[in-house]
């Protein structure tokens, strides 16, 4: 089994030295910029972690696809920031804000192509399985993003519809990353599926935790303004649950204007007051813990050492909200 320290150092080296085409600089500089501002590298870390359950060394056969997963994720962030009009990502200006929207669209497109090329550099014997999983996941992510936008146009959605949407938008890519490592390592099919199911449930927990932190996190740690979901009337887990429990109050609060910074602050305060009165923070943390435990329950067939590594990974991912 490959140690967590080795994986961590490998990821630092991988993204410190990652290369993109030099010219035209106006197209590729945003790619270098997005990689340079960091991130948790959850997807490549999980990919290398599951690979390390069955292999002892990290070579290009896994490093290129692992990088591809992060590059794909970063592409989705560039476009997501345009659609959300988000000015900050990881505490830095977003690409559309730093350059312009046209540049962000085109740079995101070429980043997706780069991700596909890296994924295709996996070993030939697993190439069909890896690419089928990756392209299926890419389409699911787009489906989830469209549902997310569709939800913004309706007064409210059900919690079931919300969980389906975040499963597509967030959970499937984490699951794909975990299973990709297992596939390339030649893990038994049952193990690969268990690892996928674990990461899918963990992805749901991660998204609910992200929704929670949007309202109750520290902006310096969270990397973007607190209350963005509230300002945009985005269908987050907290907004949906609060609307179920206090429909009249939430409808009135969400109808508040949010054009100026002062109006935005007032709206965030009003909605969070409803959250607090309805016990929404506690309910969200309970949901996160439940999904986290569900994830752990999916990996009973793995070795005790692998289960412990994945349990620790889950705790680090969502533990700050519990």
C-alpha positions in Angstrom: 0.0 0.0 0.0 1.3 3.5 -0.9 1.5 5.8 2.1 -0.6 9.0 2.4 2.7 11.0 2.7 3.9 9.6 -0.6 0.7 10.4 -2.3 0.6 14.0 -0.9 4.2 14.7 -2.0 3.5 13.2 -5.4 0.5 15.4 -5.9 2.5 18.5 -5.0 5.1 17.6 -7.5 2.6 16.6 -10.2 0.7 19.9 -10.1 3.8 22.0 -9.5 5.3 20.8 -12.8 2.2 20.2 -14.9 2.6 21.7 -18.4 0.2 23.2 -20.8 0.8 24.5 -24.3 2.7 27.8 -24.3 0.9 29.7 -27.0 -1.4 31.4 -27.5 -0.8 32.6 -24.0 -4.2 34.3 -23.8 -5.8 30.8 -24.1 -3.4 28.8 -21.8 -2.5 31.3 -19.1 -5.9 30.9 -17.4 -5.2 27.1 -17.2 -1.9 27.7 -15.5 -3.5 30.3 -13.3 -6.3 27.9 -12.1 -3.8 25.1 -11.4 -1.5 27.6 -9.5 -4.2 28.8 -7.1 -4.4 25.3 -5.7 -7.3 23.4 -4.3 -7.8 20.2 -2.2 -6.9 17.9 -5.1 -9.6 15.5 -3.8 -10.2 13.7 -7.0 -6.6 12.9 -7.9 -5.8 12.1 -4.3 -8.6 9.6 -4.1 -7.6 8.1 -7.5 -4.0 7.6 -6.3 -5.2 6.3 -2.9 -7.4 3.6 -4.4 -4.6 2.7 -6.9 -2.2 2.4 -4.0 -4.4 -0.3 -2.3 -3.2 -2.7 -5.1 0.1 -1.3 -6.3 3.4 -0.2 -4.6 4.6 2.6 -6.9 3.1 5.6 -8.7 4.0 5.8 -12.4 2.8 7.7 -15.4 0.1 5.1 -16.1 -1.8 6.5 -13.0 -0.4 10.0 -12.7 -1.6 11.2 -16.1 -5.2 10.1 -15.5 -5.1 11.4 -12.0 -4.0 14.8 -13.4 -6.7 14.5 -16.0 -9.4 14.1 -13.4 -8.3 17.3 -11.7 -8.0 19.2 -15.0 -11.5 18.1 -15.8 -12.8 19.3 -12.4 -11.0 22.6 -12.9 -12.7 23.0 -16.3 -16.1 22.6 -14.7 -15.2 25.2 -12.1 -14.2 27.8 -14.7 -17.6 27.4 -16.5 -19.5 27.1 -13.2 -18.1 30.4 -12.0 -19.3 32.1 -15.2 -22.9 30.7 -14.8 -22.9 31.7 -11.1 -21.2 35.0 -11.7 -18.9 34.2 -8.8 -16.1 36.7 -8.4 -13.9 34.5 -6.2 -12.6 31.0 -6.3 -10.3 29.7 -3.6 -9.8 33.3 -2.4 -8.6 34.5 -5.9 -10.4 36.2 -8.8 -12.2 33.7 -11.0 -11.1 33.4 -14.6 -14.0 35.3 -16.1 -13.5 38.1 -13.6 -9.7 38.3 -14.1 -9.8 38.1 -17.9 -13.3 38.1 -19.4 -16.2 35.8 -20.1 -15.2 34.8 -23.6 -11.7 33.9 -22.5 -13.1 31.8 -19.6 -15.4 29.9 -22.0 -12.6 29.1 -24.5 -10.0 28.3 -21.8 -12.5 26.0 -20.1 -13.1 24.2 -23.4 -9.4 23.6 -24.1 -9.0 22.4 -20.5 -11.6 19.7 -21.1 -9.7 18.6 -24.2 -6.5 18.4 -22.1 -8.3 16.3 -19.5 -9.4 13.8 -22.2 -5.9 13.5 -23.5 -4.5 12.8 -20.1 -7.2 10.2 -19.4 -6.4 8.4 -22.6 -2.8 7.9 -21.5 -3.8 5.1 -19.1 -2.7 1.5 -19.8 -4.2 0.0 -23.0 -5.7 -3.0 -21.3 -8.0 -0.8 -19.2 -8.4 2.1 -21.7 -11.9 1.2 -22.8 -13.2 0.8 -19.3 -11.5 4.0 -18.0 -12.7 6.1 -20.9 -16.2 4.7 -20.8 -16.4 5.6 -17.1 -14.9 9.1 -17.7 -17.1 10.1 -20.6 -20.2 8.8 -18.9 -19.3 10.8 -15.8 -18.5 13.9 -17.9 -22.0 13.8 -19.4 -23.6 13.2 -16.0 -21.8 16.3 -14.6 -23.2 18.3 -17.5 -26.7 16.9 -16.8 -26.3 17.9 -13.2 -25.2 21.4 -14.0 -28.2 21.8 -16.3 -30.6 20.6 -13.6 -29.0 23.0 -11.2 -29.7 25.9 -13.6 -33.2 24.6 -14.3 -33.9 24.6 -10.5 -33.1 28.3 -10.3 -36.1 29.0 -12.5 -38.7 27.3 -10.3 -40.0 28.4 -6.9 -38.9 25.2 -5.1 -37.8 21.6 -5.8 -38.1 18.5 -3.7 -35.3 17.1 -1.6 -35.3 14.0 -3.8 -34.8 16.0 -6.9 -32.0 18.0 -5.2 -30.1 14.9 -4.2 -30.4 13.5 -7.7 -29.0 16.8 -9.1 -26.0 16.9 -6.7 -25.4 13.2 -7.3 -24.8 14.1 -10.9 -23.1 17.4 -10.5 -20.8 16.5 -7.6 -20.8 12.8 -6.5 -20.3 11.0 -9.7 -16.9 12.7 -10.4 -15.6 11.8 -7.0 -16.9 8.2 -7.6 -15.3 8.1 -11.0 -12.0 9.3 -9.6 -12.0 6.6 -6.9 -13.0 3.8 -9.4 -10.4 5.0 -12.0 -7.6 4.3 -9.6 -9.0 0.8 -8.8 -9.5 0.0 -12.5 -6.0 1.0 -13.5 -4.6 -1.0 -10.6 -6.4 -4.1 -11.7 -8.6 -4.4 -8.6 -11.3 -7.1 -8.5 -14.6 -5.9 -10.0 -16.5 -6.1 -6.7 -13.8 -3.9 -5.1 -14.0 -1.3 -7.9 -17.8 -1.1 -7.5 -17.6 -0.9 -3.7 -15.1 1.9 -4.0 -17.3 3.7 -6.5 -20.4 3.4 -4.2 -18.3 4.7 -1.3 -17.1 7.7 -3.1 -20.6 8.5 -4.5 -22.2 8.6 -1.0 -19.2 10.6 0.2 -19.7 13.0 -2.7 -23.3 13.6 -1.5 -22.0 14.3 2.0 -19.4 16.6 0.7 -22.0 18.6 -1.3 -24.3 19.0 1.7 -21.3 20.1 3.7 -20.4 22.6 1.0 -24.0 24.0 1.2 -23.7 24.2 5.0 -20.4 26.0 4.8 -21.8 28.5 2.3 -24.0 29.8 5.1 -21.9 29.0 8.2 -18.3 28.7 7.0 -15.4 31.1 7.4 -14.9 33.1 4.1 -11.1 32.9 4.5 -11.2 29.1 4.7 -14.2 28.6 2.3 -12.5 30.6 -0.4 -15.6 32.5 -1.6 -18.1 34.9 -0.1 -20.4 33.5 2.5 -24.1 33.5 1.7 -23.8 33.2 -2.1 -26.5 30.5 -2.3 -28.9 32.7 -0.3 -28.2 35.8 -2.5 -28.8 33.8 -5.7 -31.8 31.8 -4.3 -29.9 28.7 -5.2 -31.6 25.5 -4.3 -29.2 24.3 -1.6 -29.9 21.6 0.9 -30.4 24.2 3.6 -32.8 26.3 1.6 -34.9 23.3 0.6 -35.1 21.9 4.1 -35.9 25.3 5.6 -38.6 25.8 2.9 -40.1 22.5 3.9 -40.2 23.4 7.6 -41.0 27.1 7.3 -42.5 27.7 3.9 -44.1 31.1 4.4 -41.2 32.7 6.2 -38.7 31.3 3.7 -40.8 32.5 0.7 -40.8 36.0 2.1 -37.1 36.0 2.9 -36.1 34.6 -0.5 -38.2 37.3 -2.1 -36.1 40.1 -0.6 -34.0 42.1 -3.1 -30.3 41.4 -3.3 -29.0 44.1 -5.7 -26.7 46.0 -3.4 -24.2 44.8 -0.8 -26.5 46.1 1.9 -29.5 44.3 0.5 -27.5 41.1 0.2 -26.3 41.3 3.8 -29.9 41.9 4.9 -31.2 38.9 3.0 -28.5 36.6 4.3 -29.2 37.7 7.9 -33.0 37.1 7.4 -32.6 33.7 5.9 -30.0 32.5 8.5 -32.4 33.6 11.3 -35.0 31.2 9.8 -32.3 28.5 9.6 -31.4 29.0 13.2 -35.0 29.0 14.4 -35.8 25.8 12.5 -32.7 24.0 13.6 -31.4 23.7 10.0 -27.7 23.7 11.0 -28.1 20.6 13.2 -30.3 18.9 10.6 -27.6 19.5 8.0 -24.9 18.1 10.2 -27.0 15.0 10.9 -27.5 14.5 7.2 -23.8 14.8 6.5 -23.0 12.3 9.2 -25.6 9.8 7.9 -24.2 10.0 4.3 -20.7 9.7 5.7 -21.6 6.5 7.5 -23.4 5.1 4.5 -20.2 5.6 2.5 -18.1 3.7 5.0 -20.7 0.9 5.0 -20.1 0.3 1.2 -16.5 -0.8 1.6 -16.8 -3.9 3.9 -15.2 -6.1 1.3 -12.0 -4.2 1.2 -9.0 -5.0 3.5 -9.0 -3.5 7.0 -6.1 -1.2 6.0 -8.0 0.1 3.0 -11.1 0.6 5.0 -9.2 2.6 7.6 -7.6 4.8 4.9 -11.0 5.6 3.3 -12.6 6.2 6.7 -9.9 8.7 7.5 -10.3 10.3 4.0 -14.0 10.8 4.6 -13.5 12.2 8.1 -11.0 14.8 6.7 -13.4 15.7 3.9 -16.6 16.4 6.0 -15.3 16.4 9.5 -15.1 20.2 9.8 -18.9 20.3 9.7 -19.6 17.6 12.3 
